[in-house]
């Protein structure tokens, strides 16, 4: 598992080879099986494979002036993660504790997606910068819903990079802060 976690990276260059349905199904199953607060499962995964929709999503995600996300249209699959209403228990617990558990849940499901993609030999990249209104219009997502994340999927053409992370001493402590 650690090897899988270490080798997973944000890929920003993809071949045009389609992602096989069985691999995509396993990636989506990994998302579906993610844990969530009070088993709320506050998500909907919109799978976009049609080239004309992918192109429109690429425009919604692009920040040309900042040089961000100009690769999105290359990905043969774009997953759009929509936040659904949590169940009663999760919502009440979140209100009492002043935490939005649904965002934590979506984060867990998203990492499951990326790790399963890596296990399948598929590259991925999580994207949080996009025009949400444009995305809702493109995909007929109700205005009452929030689009929280985009994940691109495809066969990566990116080189494997060394990860730069803070040292253990900077991020881990035992028994006190």
JONORWO-V612214 format. One record per pair of residues at least 12 apart in sequence whose ideal C-beta (glycine too) atoms are under 8 Angstrom apart, sorted by the first residue. I is the first residue (numbers start at 0). J is the second residue. Records with the same first field share a line. If there is no record, write none. Layout:
I: J ; J
This chain:
3: 114 ; 117 ; 118
4: 114
5: 162
6: 117 ; 159
7: 113 ; 114 ; 117 ; 123
8: 122 ; 157 ; 159 ; 160 ; 162
9: 123 ; 124 ; 125
10: 122 ; 123 ; 124 ; 151 ; 153 ; 155 ; 156 ; 157
11: 70 ; 124 ; 157
12: 70 ; 73 ; 155 ; 156 ; 157
13: 70 ; 73 ; 74 ; 75 ; 122 ; 151 ; 153 ; 154 ; 155 ; 156
14: 153 ; 154 ; 155 ; 156
15: 73 ; 75
16: 75 ; 153 ; 154
17: 48 ; 75
18: 75 ; 76 ; 121 ; 152 ; 153 ; 154
22: 119 ; 120 ; 121
23: 46 ; 76 ; 152
25: 115 ; 119
26: 112 ; 115 ; 116 ; 119 ; 121 ; 152
27: 44 ; 46 ; 112
28: 115
29: 111 ; 112 ; 114 ; 115
30: 42 ; 44 ; 108 ; 109 ; 111 ; 112 ; 115
31: 108
32: 111
33: 104 ; 107 ; 108 ; 111
34: 104 ; 107
35: 89 ; 100 ; 101 ; 104 ; 107 ; 108
36: 85 ; 88 ; 89 ; 92 ; 93 ; 100 ; 101 ; 103 ; 104
37: 85 ; 86 ; 88 ; 89 ; 92 ; 100
38: 86
39: 85 ; 86 ; 88 ; 89 ; 90 ; 100 ; 101 ; 104
40: 83 ; 104
41: 82 ; 83 ; 84 ; 85 ; 86 ; 89 ; 100 ; 101 ; 104 ; 105
42: 80 ; 81 ; 82 ; 83 ; 101 ; 104 ; 105 ; 108
43: 80 ; 81 ; 83 ; 144
44: 78 ; 79 ; 80 ; 81
45: 78 ; 79 ; 80 ; 81 ; 138 ; 140
46: 76 ; 77 ; 78
47: 76 ; 77 ; 78 ; 79 ; 138
48: 75 ; 76
52: 137 ; 138
53: 71 ; 72 ; 74 ; 75 ; 77
54: 72
55: 133 ; 137
56: 71 ; 72 ; 77 ; 79 ; 129 ; 134 ; 137 ; 138 ; 149
57: 71 ; 72
58: 133
59: 129 ; 130 ; 133 ; 134 ; 137
60: 126 ; 128 ; 129 ; 130 ; 149
62: 128
67: 128
68: 126 ; 128 ; 129
70: 124 ; 151
71: 126 ; 149 ; 151
73: 151 ; 153
74: 124 ; 151 ; 152 ; 153
75: 152 ; 153 ; 154
76: 151 ; 152 ; 153
77: 149 ; 150 ; 151 ; 152
78: 112 ; 149 ; 150 ; 151 ; 152
79: 134 ; 138 ; 140 ; 146 ; 148 ; 149
80: 105 ; 108 ; 109 ; 146 ; 147 ; 148 ; 149 ; 150
81: 140 ; 144 ; 145 ; 146 ; 147
82: 101 ; 102 ; 105 ; 144 ; 145 ; 146 ; 147
83: 101 ; 144
85: 100 ; 101 ; 104
89: 101
102: 147
105: 147 ; 148
109: 125 ; 148 ; 150
112: 150 ; 152
113: 125 ; 150
116: 152
120: 154
121: 152 ; 153 ; 154 ; 155
122: 151 ; 152 ; 153 ; 154 ; 155 ; 157
123: 150 ; 151 ; 152
124: 150 ; 151
125: 148 ; 149 ; 150
126: 148 ; 149 ; 150 ; 151
127: 147 ; 148 ; 149
129: 146 ; 149
131: 145 ; 146
134: 146 ; 149
